[in-house]
Amino acid sequence: MGISEKQIEYGSDKAADNQKTLREAGNMNSGFREMADNVYAHLEDEISKKIFEARRLYASTGDLGYITGLESKYRNLNSDMQVYVEKLQKGSHCLIYGAGVAGHYLAGRFKQFGVNIDCFIDQDESKGPVDKDTGIKVITERELLENKALYGDRTVVVSYPVKPVAYEVRKRLIEDIGIDENNIRMGIFDWRNNQGQYFDYFAAGDNEVFVDCGCFDGATCFNFAGWCGHKGFDHIYAFEADKKNYEKCRETLAPLGKCDLFPFGTADADKKVYFAAEAFETSRIISREEAEKRNFEGVEEIETRALDDVLEGKRITFIKMDIEGAEYEALLGARKLIMKNRPRMAISVYHKFEDFVTLADLVLGMHPDYRIAYRHYGFDDLETVMYVE
């Protein structure tokens, strides 16, 4: 099937319903299986094949155990993540410090992993006694101290994404409340391997030009610069549609130089779409159906651009995409750039159950001799990256 013939049901509730039906049936249609077999034939190594098979079984059954059961040699886990695996196994208990967006995000992930969330800890008393979004109990540091006998030996996960704030909280937990430092985890930094992600598969070349779709807080651009090392780089083109994230990135990236930051989402065309603006890495394009379910609270209209239009005529060597399920359309919008430049790519393939197949099939349609590899950077189903070269 050619690219132009694909039926894209991007961001629709109908697409989500179809995925649920496939999972419940424990089956995938013959066209998807044929596509998957073709992608498998292009895989570079044993690690990629093991990850691919685990995702294929997870996609068809919905059983997360196929991902979590991968041997450590098939997952790019750092030492901090190994501690998570040991402390936050299925059936264990933890407390999450911070009842904001990041805390809610981790609570959702940990619950899916089978971890019990005893409560949130938050100094803002207005968030308690029960979190209105999750139904989880909320206590203050004072209440934590008063109930130390109950909670003192539980793992506490600090959810704040700003490191100085997170480490100040950690210091208070240890010095003022007496929590054992071995029972404190730094949620956003440690629970997955963000340091090597996107850059530990390829070796940097000369005069790299990087496109960062979904740059969030700008850290990936700095990781790219570090990856280039003494070779340096020619330029960075970064895209971030969340207004608050964009402003943070504009300030963060200013010292880096040679970087153009665009306040757009990336898609197949210039258009306006609904966007869940969470000022976090989970900000994403959503369907009208989802916007209506949210009563349009926290929902904005943003503009998207096709990379082919914004970067027309530019030399590109490396594209990274982690845009919460919008990768397929973004790749369609970059087809001319990819056909001309044949860039290496690091693409997240875990936001939709079929992405590990359909995104690979899409890029192979652009360059049939592309080589495909997969690496997995989390202890659940998140953070699978497809590398294309």
BELQUIRA-V808976 format. One record per residue. N is the residue number from 1. D_LAST is the distance of its C-alpha to the last C-alpha in whole Angstrom. Layout:
n: [N,N]
d_last: [D_LAST,D_LAST]
//
This chain:
n: [1,2,3,4,5,6,7,8,9,10,11,12,13,14,15,16,17,18,19,20,21,22,23,24,25,26,27,28,29,30,31,32,33,34,35,36,37,38,39,40,41,42,43,44,45,46,47,48,49,50,51,52,53,54,55,56,57,58,59,60,61,62,63,64,65,66,67,68,69,70,71,72,73,74,75,76,77,78,79,80,81,82,83,84,85,86,87,88,89,90,91,92,93,94,95,96,97,98,99,100,101,102,103,104,105,106,107,108,109,110,111,112,113,114,115,116,117,118,119,120,121,122,123,124,125,126,127,128,129,130,131,132,133,134,135,136,137,138,139,140,141,142,143,144,145,146,147,148,149,150,151,152,153,154,155,156,157,158,159,160,161,162,163,164,165,166,167,168,169,170,171,172,173,174,175,176,177,178,179,180,181,182,183,184,185,186,187,188,189,190,191,192,193,194,195,196,197,198,199,200,201,202,203,204,205,206,207,208,209,210,211,212,213,214,215,216,217,218,219,220,221,222,223,224,225,226,227,228,229,230,231,232,233,234,235,236,237,238,239,240,241,242,243,244,245,246,247,248,249,250,251,252,253,254,255,256,257,258,259,260,261,262,263,264,265,266,267,268,269,270,271,272,273,274,275,276,277,278,279,280,281,282,283,284,285,286,287,288,289,290,291,292,293,294,295,296,297,298,299,300,301,302,303,304,305,306,307,308,309,310,311,312,313,314,315,316,317,318,319,320,321,322,323,324,325,326,327,328,329,330,331,332,333,334,335,336,337,338,339,340,341,342,343,344,345,346,347,348,349,350,351,352,353,354,355,356,357,358,359,360,361,362,363,364,365,366,367,368,369,370,371,372,373,374,375,376,377,378,379,380,381,382,383,384,385,386,387,388,389]
d_last: [22,21,20,23,25,23,26,25,28,26,28,31,33,33,30,30,33,31,29,32,34,31,31,35,35,32,31,28,29,28,25,23,23,22,19,19,19,17,14,15,15,11,11,10,13,17,16,14,16,19,18,17,21,22,21,22,26,26,25,28,30,30,31,29,30,27,25,27,28,25,26,25,22,20,20,19,23,25,28,30,28,30,33,32,32,35,37,36,36,37,41,41,42,41,42,40,41,40,41,39,35,34,36,36,32,33,36,34,31,34,36,33,33,36,38,41,41,45,45,43,45,45,48,48,51,51,48,50,52,49,46,46,43,42,46,45,48,48,49,50,50,54,53,51,53,56,54,53,54,52,49,49,47,44,41,41,37,37,35,35,32,34,34,37,39,37,39,42,42,41,44,47,46,47,49,51,51,50,47,46,43,41,41,39,36,34,32,29,28,29,28,24,22,21,21,18,16,13,13,13,10,9,11,12,13,16,17,14,15,14,15,17,18,21,21,25,26,24,23,19,20,22,19,17,20,20,17,17,20,22,20,21,19,20,20,19,20,21,22,25,27,30,32,33,30,29,33,31,28,30,32,30,27,30,30,26,27,25,24,25,25,26,28,26,24,21,22,22,25,28,30,32,31,33,31,32,33,33,32,30,26,27,28,27,28,30,32,36,37,35,37,40,40,40,43,40,41,38,36,36,35,32,30,26,24,22,19,19,23,23,20,21,21,19,16,13,10,10,11,12,15,17,20,22,21,21,17,18,20,18,15,18,19,16,15,17,15,11,13,14,12,8,7,5,7,9,12,15,16,19,22,22,23,21,18,16,16,17,14,11,14,14,10,11,14,12,10,11,9,6,5,7,9,12,14,17,19,23,26,26,24,22,19,17,13,10,7,4,0]
//
